[in-house]
Amino acid sequence: MVHPIVKSFATSNELSVSLAKLVTELSAKSIEAHDRFTVGISGGSLPKLLGADLKHRKDIKWDKWEVFFCDERIVPLDHEDSNYFVCKNELFDHVPIPPEKIHTIKPELASDNDPKNEEEATDPVSVEYEQQLIDVFAKASSIKFPLFDLLLLGVGPDGHTCSLFPGHPLLDENVLWVAYIGDSPKPPPKRVTLTLPVVNHARNVAFVATGSGKQDILYQIFEDPSSNLPSQLVKPVNGKLYWFLDDAASSKLNLAK
């Protein structure tokens, strides 16, 4: 059983500093172990919290980073709904990660036709993005799932994470690395997402959640394991699980201070 490491902070600034410290440590450890740092980033409020302190760090070998997105909306990369666009503004524009190591979707490949049924979880965009992961992770050996050094996740008010939503058939996907979803209950509807097995094979997974609007769902996640919310299904097989919260979000949780 995975025992999460839960941290709660009085301010978002304190959270950002602690999160940056973890990222910096994992980056150094990963680069020492295998000469690169593979990281997946989510959208929402996470990029701003991630970049606030991290972009000022001078002790990171940015050229060793390989960046992917835990999920992405199928919109142009300069669209305000694009997770890449948000991350670019909050982090990438401020640090020297080589552009070719920031792996984005190719939204121009999007099919005009949705899959004929909900069990067809692929689209040209998701197929191409999965190939990018294969090129990075499977060059040296045949592996069933990629082993990310760190995945940074958010959590929605409904308990979704990545673009994995409660009760959706994609929660049962166990072959694909990247899946297409054409009926996201949260707009925009067309997205690609890492699948649950990929998330659970990561060496480290860190959730970030802030604000009083997350109180109720966090209470459900931590206190009602029978809910089977997507966020609750994140249980790294051999990795560590972190939660970075602010006190407004964690106020209903019984956390040791």
Buried (B, 14 or more C-beta within 10 A) or exposed (E): EBEBEBBBBEEBEBBBBBBBEBBBEBBBBBBEEEEBBBBBBBBBBBBBBBBBBBBEBEEBBBEBBBBBBBBBBBBEBEEEBBBBBBBBBBBBEEBEBEEEBBBBBEBEBBBEEBBEEEEEBBBEBBBBBBEBBBEBBBEEEEEEBBBBBBBBBBBBEBBBBBBBBBEBEBBEBEEBBBBBBBEBBEEEBBBBBBBBBBBBBBBBBBBBBBEEEBBEBBBBBBEEEEBEBBBBBBBBEEBBBBBBBBBBBBBBBEBEE
